[in-house]
Amino acid sequence: MRLPLRLPPRLIDEHSTEAYLRDSGRIAPDEPLRVTELTGGVSNMVLLVEPLERPGGQFVIKQSRAQLRTRQPWFSSMERIWREADVLTVCTRLLDSNKKTTGSTVLPACTPQICFEDRDNYLFAMTAAPQPNAVWKSQLLAGQVDPRIATACGQLLGNLHAESWRDENIKRQLGDRTLFDELRVDPYYRTLAQKQPDYAPQLNELIDSLERHPLSLVHADFSPKNLLVFEGGLMMVDFETGHYGDPAFDLGFFLSHLVLKACEKAPQHVPYLSLSESFWQSYSEVLAAKVSQQDLSDLWARGVQHFAGCAWARLDGKSPVDYLAAPQRREQMRALCREVFDSGVRQWHDVIAMAMQRFR
């Protein structure tokens, strides 16, 4: 029996989204809209839709693309959009559960709510962050340093890890790490190991360690570019690399972003390194209530090594940072990563001390 042919997806952008929404009956034929592409990512088309006659009715459409927008060729299955929807749903449930048991935090964190899915076209829509909002990455690069946000990030990530710690149901649902391998492990660690063969043993150990420590939900893209700041709170976005695995990757990934920005801002780097301390402290306080001291110590030891891998990969992997252009600063960052690998340090305050010596 011949299977029915599947039509190629209808790809949308800021010019064609309005017609797509009208054709699919999701807006009225005469409803005026404004559609704006949201930039910053490399793997999806992300569009803000604003119904002009419905204040507060904004929503975001996200559609996956087969080829990512990077200098080096990089492809991934468009089916990853459905993993993102699944991870978003789990994160929302975990944060809602935590709010009921722990109450308020320094800055409340939320996630978008899914509005609709279109399986044929590999897209879904979700609620938008309250207006006005700003991407935390933009604020950091503009010199705006707010320790409350770093503390809130530690609480947010800590709650996600703590609420999912050794959760067998989430493990069964999100245990497949194929997309994580495609979008993180391969373009970061394997690519870097090919370019830096002297450090291939350390990078291969990080890869192996990820397999040995399946402990909680992992966002795997928890960074300032995926945190929207608005009056009185934060919204976490971008969930496609989420899976059940080693939370140490989230620690290293997030901290690499803060330290890369500290290096870029040197010699005014101290406030940025202080953000990492605020994050470390608040995250540790949340996890300490859920896991043993030994588990927490081992988690941070792995997180420190993942920091070195992630930070170096953002210089020489497939997805380099779009700042830190000065060759001297880039080499300082590489030297810090090498020092972390060579010394085998286990505690975050040791990394801060190393960075303080180098970022002058």
Secondary structure, DSSP 4 states (H G I P E B T S, - for coil): -PPPPPPPP----TTTHHHHHHHTTSS-TT--EEEEEPPS-SSEEEEEEEETTSTT--EEEEEE-SB-SSSS--B--TTHHHHHHHHHHHHHHHHHHHHHHH---SS-EE---EEEEEGGGTEEEEEPPPSSEEEHHHHHHTT---HHHHHHHHHHHHHHHHHTTT-HHHHHHH---HHHIIIIIIIIIIHHHHH-GGGHHHHHHHHHHHHH---EEE-S--SGGGEEEETTEEEE---TT-EEE-THHHHHHHHHHHHHHHHHHTTS-HHHHHHHHHHHHHHHHHHHTTS-HHHHHHHHHHHHHHHHHHHHHHHHSSS--SS---HHHHHHHHHHHHHHHHHT---HHHHHHHHHHH--
